[in-house]
């Protein structure tokens, strides 16, 4: 019954690699060639009796065209969503009731299999909805989301908590040992039952109604939080004097000028998003403006106005605590971590606190270096948060003779896209052929690529690179359809990457920073994970939260390999390859500023875990944030990467709540994996790449992910490699050993 979970998450607009639901269309025979069961025939009957009112609905049309059908983005009318939601919920319920009410005793074949295949219409609908809520949001979309999100949440809760479905799921579970199931089937049956129990299926009467009410209220609060943060991100700071542009690179000036012109304004427009804030902080010599831009960014959702999120956060925390108690868990953290690799909050905290002291120590060194530069210049300042990125660039230049503005012309976005495709070809035998214009897209700037491994067609890749009004901030990956063999129809993956790069000015190429290039490779790593799936059951398609980021973080490593830099880092104006001198400087500076990036991220993860690993919910998020950061010794020159009032990972859904630690957990495996390539003596070692693909990428969640890692590496991951990667001291090793082979993230 995987569609109930994935559909709810899609509706909430949580489009990330971990939250992708599989899709299916029941066929006349499954992949074993068996005839349809009675329950499957009932499903087909239910589909055929779908309400005729949906015939002209633009969203409910069957996907057609190549790749076994693609979304008709060009035909979608937002006003059709309400009817589409209702029709689809009615249809899904009919499918499930047909399976549930089959009079035959429940078996894997007549219950588990058809439940795996049920809900294709919901998955297709919410794939389209996810793009509109995340990539194309507007007032109409937000109004529909506010009205329908609680209804959809309650609907799927009622399905999940149906006692008759629980009874049938339990019947298959109880007889699993004698049913002749293979290892994957057994894992599916056990996970299905355990998930239902974990999510409250054993609750009775008033308790069950209470759970539905709590989830419904949470869905409303998530929507409220998302809309408030988005509203603050759609504000601008306008510059009207050329003196305000001091220090800014020409390419950035062109992009913010274009942003102003798009609004019919003269001058330059700075949107309140990371993709604008970060380059401004790094380059602007106007300290007063750096402070203004910085404060606007870090105070999103925390201005005491109509878009302030603190009360919404307090409400979410209260509802989560009540739900955890109702479900029999000590805290929300224990509830969320029950199906992760870490299992317990204490395990996640133990890992974070192994890294935290070294990161804080490195920040003190970085700040001292920056203060020395400022003092030498006679700046007469004490390094403040809005100075960190600016003076870090000065230190980079002083220590490594490396200027970020010197690097950027070599990171042309189009070249880096070609680079990531080439890397996938060298590692996994994949090709990406541009076929933009051959299938519908949801924005004119979205590109599409046909994907093959060798001669085998495996899918279609959508690339949405640029920031726009109505697009949520950050970067994410999603699939509109995922691969699995059951049913025989899901052969081709429809995957997408979504970034927020600032497009170059009129007639100028889009240049991205080294950090942006890492983001590009990171999100593509998510896509590669799903494009390499070779699984049977959609119910084994999702991986634990703290495994999800692992494949994507591994993929970042190839960005700074000599092959990629030599072949794709070409100057945007001259076309000349990056000179070896500059390549050497980049390699020497790989661990530069890792104190900042680690503390910025890890402080957010620690606050998240402490926020949710408690029985009494926090009522004053701002005070809790301040007190917790003081308690752990947060350097005053840095702010959390995501402060609580704008922490979408935590409060726009349950997705990363008590789970933001997962990036560090995944990166521990990532660093250990990269060490395997280094041990092989070749960044592109074919044997290591194939073992990674076949054991890790292609198997999704068909086996326990800890066991999969042990099979790939021959042991559990070792923490020392992430410390080395970040250039931090490794206990028992010399300082030189801890920094010589670190890799940039």
C-alpha positions in Angstrom: 0.0 0.0 0.0 2.8 2.3 -0.9 0.6 4.8 -2.8 -1.0 6.1 0.4 2.3 7.3 1.7 3.8 8.7 -1.5 0.7 10.4 -2.6 0.3 12.3 0.7 3.9 13.4 0.5 3.6 14.5 -3.1 0.5 16.5 -2.3 2.4 18.4 0.4 4.9 19.4 -2.3 7.7 17.4 -0.7 9.6 16.6 -3.9 12.9 15.0 -2.9 14.6 11.8 -3.7 13.5 10.2 -0.6 9.8 10.9 -1.1 9.2 9.4 -4.5 6.3 7.1 -4.8 6.3 4.4 -7.4 3.6 4.2 -10.0 1.9 1.3 -11.6 -0.8 0.3 -14.0 -2.2 -3.3 -13.4 -1.6 -5.4 -16.4 -3.3 -8.6 -17.7 -0.3 -10.6 -16.4 2.5 -9.9 -13.9 6.1 -10.2 -14.8 6.0 -13.9 -14.0 3.3 -14.4 -16.7 0.6 -15.4 -14.2 -3.0 -14.7 -14.9 -4.8 -11.9 -13.0 -6.2 -12.8 -9.6 -9.8 -12.1 -8.7 -8.7 -9.0 -6.8 -6.8 -7.7 -9.8 -9.8 -8.2 -12.0 -11.8 -6.2 -9.4 -9.3 -3.4 -9.7 -9.7 -3.3 -13.5 -13.5 -3.2 -13.0 -13.2 -0.3 -10.6 -11.0 1.6 -13.0 -13.5 1.1 -15.8 -16.3 2.4 -13.6 -14.5 5.7 -12.9 -16.8 8.8 -12.8 -17.4 10.0 -16.4 -17.2 13.6 -15.2 -13.4 13.3 -15.3 -13.4 12.8 -19.1 -12.5 16.4 -19.9 -10.4 17.1 -16.9 -6.9 18.2 -18.2 -5.1 16.5 -15.3 -6.8 13.1 -15.4 -6.0 12.3 -19.0 -4.0 9.1 -19.5 -0.3 9.8 -20.0 0.5 9.3 -23.7 3.4 9.6 -26.0 6.9 8.1 -25.8 8.4 6.3 -22.8 5.1 4.6 -22.0 3.5 8.0 -21.6 4.7 11.3 -20.2 2.8 14.1 -18.3 1.0 16.6 -20.6 2.4 19.6 -18.8 1.2 21.9 -21.6 -2.4 20.9 -21.2 -2.7 21.3 -17.4 -5.3 23.7 -16.1 -4.8 24.5 -12.4 -8.5 24.9 -11.9 -9.0 21.2 -12.7 -7.1 20.1 -9.6 -10.0 20.1 -7.2 -12.1 17.8 -9.4 -9.0 15.7 -10.1 -8.4 15.2 -6.4 -11.9 14.1 -5.7 -12.2 11.8 -8.7 -8.9 10.2 -7.9 -9.7 9.6 -4.3 -12.9 8.0 -5.2 -11.1 5.8 -7.7 -8.4 4.8 -5.4 -10.9 3.9 -2.7 -12.8 1.7 -5.2 -9.6 -0.1 -6.0 -8.7 -0.7 -2.4 -12.2 -1.8 -1.4 -12.2 -4.3 -4.3 -8.9 -5.8 -3.0 -10.0 -5.7 0.6 -13.4 -7.3 0.0 -12.1 -10.3 -2.0 -13.7 -13.2 -0.2 -10.7 -15.5 -0.7 -8.3 -15.9 2.2 -5.5 -13.2 1.9 -2.3 -14.4 0.2 0.7 -12.7 -1.2 -0.7 -13.2 -4.7 -4.3 -12.1 -4.2 -3.6 -9.3 -1.6 -0.1 -8.0 -1.5 0.5 -8.0 -5.2 -2.6 -6.1 -6.2 -2.1 -3.7 -3.3 1.4 -3.0 -4.7 -0.2 -2.2 -8.0 -3.1 -0.1 -6.7 -3.1 3.7 -6.8 -1.4 4.5 -10.1 -3.9 7.3 -10.8 -3.0 8.9 -7.5 0.7 8.8 -8.1 0.4 10.4 -11.5 -1.9 13.1 -10.2 0.4 14.0 -7.3 3.4 14.0 -9.6 1.7 16.7 -11.6 0.6 18.5 -8.4 4.1 18.3 -6.9 5.5 20.3 -9.8 2.8 23.0 -9.5 3.2 23.3 -5.7 7.1 23.4 -5.9 8.0 24.7 -9.3 5.0 26.7 -10.4 3.3 28.0 -7.2 1.0 30.9 -7.3 -2.0 32.2 -5.4 -4.4 29.8 -7.1 -2.2 26.8 -6.3 -1.8 27.9 -2.7 -5.5 28.4 -2.3 -6.2 24.9 -3.6 -3.5 23.4 -1.4 -4.9 25.1 1.7 -8.4 23.7 0.9 -7.5 20.2 -0.3 -4.4 19.2 1.7 -6.4 18.5 4.9 -9.0 16.5 2.9 -6.3 14.4 1.1 -4.5 13.8 4.4 -7.6 12.6 6.1 -8.5 10.4 3.2 -5.2 8.5 3.1 -5.2 8.2 6.9 -8.6 6.6 6.8 -7.4 4.1 4.1 -4.2 3.3 6.1 -6.1 2.8 9.3 -8.9 0.6 7.8 -9.1 -2.4 10.2 -10.1 -4.8 7.4 -6.9 -3.9 5.5 -4.9 -4.4 8.6 -6.5 -7.8 9.2 -5.6 -8.9 5.6 -2.1 -7.5 5.9 -1.6 -9.3 9.2 -3.0 -12.6 7.7 -0.3 -12.6 5.0 2.3 -11.5 7.6 1.3 -14.3 10.0 1.6 -17.0 7.3 4.7 -15.6 5.7 7.0 -18.4 7.0 5.0 -21.2 5.2 4.0 -19.3 2.1 7.0 -20.1 0.0 8.1 -16.5 -0.3 11.5 -15.5 -1.6 13.7 -13.0 0.3 12.3 -9.9 -1.3 8.7 -11.0 -0.9 9.3 -11.8 2.7 10.9 -8.4 3.3 8.0 -6.7 1.6 5.4 -8.5 3.7 7.2 -7.7 6.9 7.7 -4.1 6.1 4.1 -3.6 5.1 2.8 -4.9 8.3 5.4 -3.1 10.5 4.7 0.2 8.8 1.0 -0.1 9.3 1.5 -0.8 13.0 4.0 2.0 13.4 1.6 4.4 11.8 -1.3 3.5 14.1 -3.3 0.8 12.4 -3.7 -1.0 15.8 -5.4 2.0 17.3 -9.1 1.7 18.1 -12.1 3.9 18.1 -11.5 7.3 19.6 -7.7 6.9 19.4 -7.9 6.3 15.7 -10.1 9.4 15.2 -7.6 11.4 17.3 -4.8 10.3 15.0 -6.6 11.4 11.9 -7.4 14.7 13.5 -3.8 15.3 14.5 -2.5 14.5 11.0 -5.1 16.7 9.4 -4.1 19.6 11.7 -0.5 19.0 10.9 -1.2 19.1 7.2 -2.8 22.5 7.6 0.1 23.8 9.7 2.7 22.5 7.2 0.9 24.4 4.4 0.7 27.5 6.6 4.5 27.3 7.3 5.4 26.8 3.6 3.3 29.7 2.4 4.8 32.1 5.0 8.4 31.2 4.2 7.7 31.4 0.5 6.1 34.9 0.9 9.3 36.1 2.6 11.5 34.6 -0.1 9.5 36.5 -2.7 10.5 39.9 -1.3 13.3 42.0 -2.8 16.0 44.5 -1.8 16.3 47.1 -4.6 19.5 48.8 -5.5 19.4 52.1 -7.4 22.9 53.5 -7.2 25.8 52.0 -9.1 27.9 52.5 -6.0 25.8 49.7 -4.4 27.3 47.3 -6.9 30.9 47.7 -5.7 32.8 44.4 -5.8 30.0 42.4 -7.6 31.1 40.4 -10.7 29.6 41.5 -14.0 27.7 38.3 -14.5 25.9 38.7 -11.2 25.2 42.4 -11.9 23.6 41.4 -15.2 21.4 38.8 -13.5 20.1 41.1 -10.8 19.5 43.8 -13.4 17.5 41.3 -15.4 15.5 40.5 -12.3 14.6 44.2 -11.8 13.7 44.6 -15.5 11.4 41.6 -15.3 9.4 43.6 -12.6 9.4 46.8 -14.7 11.9 48.5 -12.4 15.1 50.3 -13.0 18.2 49.4 -11.1 18.9 46.0 -9.6 16.8 43.5 -7.6 18.1 41.2 -5.0 15.6 38.4 -4.3 15.6 37.0 -0.7 17.0 33.6 -1.5 20.3 31.7 -1.0 21.2 31.8 -4.7 21.3 35.6 -4.5 22.4 36.1 -0.9 25.5 33.9 -1.1 27.3 35.5 -4.1 26.4 39.0 -2.8 28.0 38.1 0.6 31.1 36.8 -1.0 31.7 39.7 -3.3 30.1 42.9 -2.2 32.6 45.4 -0.7 29.7 47.4 0.8 29.6 46.0 4.4 26.4 47.9 5.2 24.6 46.2 2.3 26.1 42.8 3.2 24.5 43.2 6.6 21.2 44.3 5.2 21.0 41.4 2.7 22.2 38.9 5.3 19.7 40.0 7.9 16.8 39.9 5.5 17.8 36.3 4.6 18.3 34.8 8.0 15.2 36.5 9.4 12.8 34.9 6.9 9.7 33.9 8.9 11.0 35.7 12.0 9.9 39.3 11.6 6.8 39.4 13.9 4.5 40.1 11.0 1.8 38.2 9.2 4.5 35.8 7.8 6.1 35.0 11.1 6.3 31.2 11.6 7.1 30.9 15.3 3.5 30.2 16.4 3.1 27.7 13.5 6.2 25.9 14.6 5.0 25.7 18.2 1.7 24.2 16.9 3.5 21.6 14.8 5.7 20.6 17.7 2.7 20.2 20.0 0.8 18.1 17.5 3.9 15.9 16.8 4.4 15.3 20.5 0.7 14.3 20.9 0.9 12.0 17.9 4.1 10.3 19.1 2.6 9.6 22.5 -0.6 8.2 20.9 1.4 5.9 18.7 3.4 4.6 21.6 6.7 6.3 21.0 8.7 8.2 23.6 9.2 11.2 21.3 8.7 12.4 17.7 12.4 11.6 17.1 11.9 8.0 18.2 8.8 7.7 15.9 10.6 9.2 12.9 13.7 7.1 13.4 12.1 3.7 13.8 12.7 2.9 10.2 16.1 4.4 9.7 19.7 3.0 9.7 20.5 4.9 12.9 17.3 3.6 14.7 17.7 5.7 17.8 18.3 9.5 18.4 21.3 8.6 20.5 23.1 7.0 17.6 22.6 10.1 15.4 23.8 12.4 18.2 26.8 10.2 18.9 28.0 10.6 15.3 27.2 14.4 15.2 29.1 15.0 18.4 32.2 13.1 17.1 32.4 15.7 14.3 31.2 18.9 16.1 34.2 19.7 18.3 36.6 19.4 15.4 34.4 21.6 13.2 34.1 24.3 15.9 37.9 24.2 16.4 38.4 24.7 12.7 36.0 27.7 12.7 38.1 29.4 15.4 41.1 29.0 13.1 39.2 30.3 10.1 37.9 33.4 12.0 41.5 34.1 13.3 42.7 34.0 9.7 39.9 36.4 8.5 40.4 38.8 11.4 44.1 39.0 10.6 43.3 40.0 7.0 40.8 42.6 8.2 43.3 44.0 10.7 46.0 44.2 8.0 43.7 46.1 5.8 42.9 48.5 8.6 39.2 47.7 8.3 38.6 48.4 12.0 36.0 45.7 12.4 35.4 42.5 14.3 34.4 39.6 12.0 30.6 39.4 12.0 28.3 36.8 10.3 27.8 39.1 7.3 31.6 39.3 6.9 32.4 35.5 7.0 31.9 34.7 3.3 33.5 38.0 2.2 36.7 37.6 4.2 36.8 33.8 3.6 37.4 34.7 0.0 40.2 37.0 0.9 41.8 34.3 3.0 41.4 31.8 0.1 43.3 34.3 -2.1 46.0 34.9 0.5 46.6 31.3 1.5 46.1 29.6 -1.9 46.4 32.5 -4.3 42.8 31.4 -5.3 40.0 33.9 -6.0 36.4 32.6 -6.4 35.8 35.1 -9.1 38.8 33.6 -10.9 37.1 30.2 -10.8 33.6 31.1 -11.8 34.2 31.9 -15.5 35.3 28.2 -15.9 32.1 26.9 -14.4 29.7 27.5 -17.2 26.4 25.8 -16.4 26.0 24.1 -19.8 29.6 22.7 -19.6 28.9 21.3 -16.1 25.7 19.6 -17.3 27.8 17.9 -20.0 30.4 17.0 -17.4 27.9 15.2 -15.1 26.5 13.3 -18.0 30.0 12.2 -19.1 30.8 11.1 -15.6 27.7 8.9 -15.5 28.8 7.4 -18.8 32.3 6.6 -17.6 31.0 5.1 -14.4 27.8 3.3 -15.3 27.8 3.2 -19.1 24.9 5.7 -19.3 24.2 8.2 -22.1 22.0 11.3 -22.0 20.8 12.6 -25.4 19.2 16.0 -25.5 15.6 15.7 -26.9 14.2 19.0 -25.7 11.1 19.8 -27.6 10.1 16.2 -28.2 8.0 16.0 -25.0 5.9 18.5 -23.1 7.6 20.5 -20.3 6.1 22.7 -17.6 8.4 25.8 -18.4 10.1 26.8 -21.6 13.5 26.6 -20.0 13.2 23.0 -18.9 15.4 20.6 -20.9 14.8 16.9 -21.5 17.2 14.0 -22.2 16.7 10.5 -23.2 18.6 8.1 -21.0 20.2 4.8 -22.0 22.6 2.3 -20.5 24.4 0.8 -23.4 21.7 0.1 -26.0 18.9 -0.2 -23.4 16.5 2.7 -23.0 15.9 3.3 -19.3 14.2 6.6 -19.0 13.7 10.4 -19.5 15.5 13.1 -17.5 14.0 16.6 -17.0 16.3 19.4 -16.0 14.8 22.6 -14.5 17.9 24.7 -13.6 16.7 28.3 -13.1 15.1 30.3 -10.3 11.8 31.9 -11.1 8.8 33.4 -9.3 6.7 30.7 -7.7 9.5 28.2 -7.4 10.5 27.2 -3.9 14.1 27.8 -2.9 16.9 25.2 -2.8 17.5 22.2 -5.0 15.7 18.8 -5.2 15.2 15.7 -7.3 11.9 13.9 -7.9 10.6 11.2 -10.2 7.3 11.4 -12.0 7.5 7.6 -12.5 9.9 5.1 -10.9 11.0 1.7 -12.2 9.8 -1.7 -11.0 9.0 -4.9 -12.8 5.7 -5.9 -11.1 2.9 -5.5 -13.6 5.3 -5.2 -16.5 4.6 -1.5 -17.4 7.0 0.5 -15.4 10.0 0.2 -17.6 11.0 3.8 -18.0 11.9 6.2 -15.2 10.8 9.8 -15.5 13.3 11.7 -13.3 13.9 15.4 -12.8 16.4 17.7 -11.2 15.3 21.1 -9.9 17.8 23.9 -9.1 17.7 27.6 -8.5 20.6 29.0 -10.4 20.5 32.7 -11.3 20.4 32.9 -15.1 23.0 35.0 -16.9 22.0 38.4 -18.2 20.8 38.9 -21.8 23.2 37.2 -24.2 25.5 36.1 -21.4 26.2 32.5 -20.3 25.1 31.3 -16.9 28.1 30.9 -14.7 27.9 29.0 -11.4 30.1 28.9 -8.4 32.0 25.8 -7.2 29.4 25.3 -4.5 26.6 25.5 -7.2 28.5 23.0 -9.3 28.6 20.6 -6.3 24.8 21.1 -5.9 24.4 20.2 -9.6 26.3 17.0 -9.2 24.6 16.2 -5.9 21.1 16.4 -7.2 22.2 14.4 -10.3 23.4 11.7 -7.9 19.8 11.4 -6.7 18.6 11.0 -10.3 21.3 8.4 -11.0 20.1 6.4 -8.0 16.5 6.1 -9.4 17.6 5.8 -13.0 19.6 2.7 -12.0 16.8 1.0 -10.2 16.2 -2.7 -11.1 13.6 -3.8 -8.7 10.5 -5.9 -8.7 8.2 -4.5 -6.1 7.4 -0.7 -5.7 7.0 -1.2 -2.0 10.8 -1.8 -1.8 11.5 1.4 -3.8 11.9 3.9 -0.9 15.1 3.9 1.2 15.6 5.1 4.8 15.9 8.8 5.3 19.6 8.5 6.5 20.5 6.5 3.3 18.7 8.7 0.8 21.5 11.3 0.6 24.3 8.8 0.3 24.3 8.2 -3.5 24.0 11.9 -4.2 26.8 12.8 -1.9 29.0 10.2 -3.5 28.4 11.7 -6.9 29.8 15.1 -5.8 33.3 13.5 -5.6 33.8 13.4 -9.3 33.3 17.1 -9.8 36.9 18.0 -8.8 38.6 15.1 -10.5 41.3 16.0 -13.0 39.3 14.5 -15.9 36.3 16.7 -15.3 38.3 19.9 -14.7 40.6 19.3 -17.6 37.7 18.6 -20.1 34.8 20.7 -18.9 36.2 23.6 -16.9 36.6 25.9 -19.9 36.5 29.7 -19.8 33.1 31.1 -20.8 34.6 33.8 -23.0 37.8 32.2 -24.5 36.9 28.6 -24.4 40.3 27.8 -23.1 40.5 24.9 -20.6 41.3 25.8 -17.0 45.1 26.2 -16.7 46.9 23.5 -14.7 48.0 26.2 -12.2 44.4 26.9 -11.3 43.5 23.2 -11.1 46.4 22.7 -8.7 45.2 25.6 -6.6 41.7 24.2 -6.4 43.0 20.8 -5.4 45.2 22.3 -2.7 42.3 24.2 -1.3 39.8 21.3 -1.2 39.3 21.4 2.6 39.3 25.2 2.7 36.4 26.7 4.8 35.2 23.3 5.9 34.8 24.5 9.5 32.2 27.0 8.3 30.3 24.6 6.1 30.3 21.8 8.7 29.2 24.1 11.6 26.6 25.8 9.5 25.0 22.4 8.6 25.7 20.5 11.8 24.3 23.1 14.1 21.0 22.8 12.2 21.0 19.0 12.5 21.8 19.1 16.3 19.1 21.7 17.0 16.6 19.6 15.0 17.4 16.4 17.0 17.3 18.2 20.3 14.0 19.9 19.3 12.3 16.6 18.6 14.0 14.2 21.1 12.0 15.5 24.0 8.6 14.7 25.6 7.6 18.3 26.3 7.2 20.3 23.1 9.0 23.6 22.7 6.7 26.6 22.9 9.2 29.4 22.0 11.3 28.3 19.0 13.4 31.4 18.9 14.4 31.0 22.6 15.1 27.3 22.2 17.3 27.9 19.2 19.3 30.6 21.0 19.7 28.5 24.2 20.6 25.3 22.3 23.3 27.0 20.2 24.8 28.5 23.4 24.8 25.1 25.1 26.7 23.4 22.3 29.1 26.3 21.8 28.0 27.7 18.5 30.5 30.2 17.1 28.9 33.7 17.1 30.3 34.4 13.6 28.1 31.8 12.0 24.3 31.2 11.9 22.6 27.9 11.3 22.2 27.0 7.6 18.5 26.8 8.2 17.2 28.7 11.2 14.0 27.3 12.7 11.6 30.0 11.4 12.5 29.1 7.8 13.5 25.4 8.2 11.4 23.9 5.4 13.0 20.5 5.8 11.4 20.3 9.3 8.2 22.2 9.1 6.8 22.0 5.6 6.2 18.3 6.1 7.5 15.5 8.4 10.1 14.6 5.8 13.4 15.6 7.5 12.1 16.2 11.0 14.5 14.5 13.4 16.2 13.5 10.2 18.4 16.4 9.2 21.3 14.4 10.7 20.9 12.1 7.7 23.2 14.2 5.5 26.1 13.5 7.9 25.2 9.9 8.3 25.1 9.5 4.5 28.3 11.5 4.1 30.1 9.1 6.5 29.2 6.3 4.0 30.1 8.6 1.1 33.6 9.4 2.4 34.2 5.7 3.1 33.0 4.9 -0.4 35.3 7.4 -2.0 38.1 5.8 -0.1 37.3 2.6 -1.9 38.0 4.3 -5.2 41.2 5.8 -3.9 42.3 2.3 -2.7 41.6 1.0 -6.2 44.1 3.6 -7.5 41.6 5.2 -9.9 38.8 7.7 -9.4 37.0 5.9 -12.2 37.8 2.3 -11.3 35.3 0.2 -13.4 35.0 -2.7 -10.9 34.3 -0.4 -7.9 31.8 1.6 -9.9 30.0 -1.5 -11.1 29.8 -2.9 -7.5 28.5 0.4 -6.3 25.8 0.4 -9.0 24.7 -3.2 -8.7 24.9 -3.5 -4.9 23.9 0.0 -3.8 22.1 1.9 -6.6 20.1 -0.7 -8.4 18.7 -2.5 -5.4 16.7 0.4 -3.7 15.5 -1.2 -0.5 15.3 -4.8 -1.5 17.8 -5.7 1.2 18.7 -4.0 4.6 20.8 -1.0 3.6 23.4 -1.7 6.4 23.8 -5.2 4.9 24.0 -3.8 1.4 26.8 -1.4 2.5 28.7 -4.2 4.2 28.4 -6.3 1.0 29.8 -3.4 -1.1 32.6 -2.4 1.3 33.3 -5.6 3.3 32.7 -3.7 6.6 30.8 -0.9 8.2 31.8 2.7 7.2 34.6 4.3 9.3 34.2 7.8 10.7 37.8 8.6 10.1 37.2 9.1 6.3 34.7 11.9 6.8 37.1 13.7 9.2 39.8 13.3 6.6 37.5 14.5 3.8 36.8 17.7 5.7 40.4 18.2 6.7 39.8 17.7 10.4 42.2 15.9 12.8 41.7 12.1 13.0 42.2 10.7 16.5 45.4 8.6 16.5 46.7 10.1 13.2 48.9 13.1 12.5 47.5 16.4 11.4 49.0 15.8 7.9 47.3 12.4 7.6 44.0 14.0 8.4 44.1 16.6 5.7 46.2 15.3 2.8 43.4 13.5 0.9 40.2 15.4 1.8 37.8 16.1 -0.9 35.5 19.1 -1.3 31.8 18.7 -1.0 
